[in-house]
Amino acid sequence: MNEQIKDYLKNNRDQYLKQLSEFLSIPSISSDSTRRADVKKAADCWLLPI
């Protein structure tokens, strides 16, 4: 693997783990209509960085 890629991953690991943890903490069970707002929040969280 390219050293620049390794360095990038190493330097940004904690940031990406934090973002992933925050995303996974959203109760976004799409089949439960009471979680509609959470599903939208999860989608926004996942899609906005793109």
MODELLER restraints for C-alpha pairs under 7 A, 6 or more apart:
rsr = mdl.restraints
at = mdl.atoms
rsr.add(forms.Gaussian(group=physical.xy_distance, feature=features.Distance(at['CA:23:A'], at['CA:42:A']), mean=6.40, stdev=0.5))
rsr.add(forms.Gaussian(group=physical.xy_distance, feature=features.Distance(at['CA:23:A'], at['CA:45:A']), mean=6.79, stdev=0.5))
rsr.add(forms.Gaussian(group=physical.xy_distance, feature=features.Distance(at['CA:26:A'], at['CA:38:A']), mean=6.33, stdev=0.5))
rsr.add(forms.Gaussian(group=physical.xy_distance, feature=features.Distance(at['CA:26:A'], at['CA:42:A']), mean=6.33, stdev=0.5))
rsr.add(forms.Gaussian(group=physical.xy_distance, feature=features.Distance(at['CA:27:A'], at['CA:38:A']), mean=6.03, stdev=0.5))
rsr.add(forms.Gaussian(group=physical.xy_distance, feature=features.Distance(at['CA:28:A'], at['CA:35:A']), mean=6.16, stdev=0.5))
rsr.add(forms.Gaussian(group=physical.xy_distance, feature=features.Distance(at['CA:28:A'], at['CA:38:A']), mean=5.13, stdev=0.5))
rsr.add(forms.Gaussian(group=physical.xy_distance, feature=features.Distance(at['CA:28:A'], at['CA:39:A']), mean=4.45, stdev=0.5))
rsr.add(forms.Gaussian(group=physical.xy_distance, feature=features.Distance(at['CA:28:A'], at['CA:42:A']), mean=6.45, stdev=0.5))
rsr.add(forms.Gaussian(group=physical.xy_distance, feature=features.Distance(at['CA:29:A'], at['CA:35:A']), mean=6.49, stdev=0.5))
rsr.add(forms.Gaussian(group=physical.xy_distance, feature=features.Distance(at['CA:29:A'], at['CA:39:A']), mean=6.80, stdev=0.5))
rsr.add(forms.Gaussian(group=physical.xy_distance, feature=features.Distance(at['CA:30:A'], at['CA:39:A']), mean=6.11, stdev=0.5))
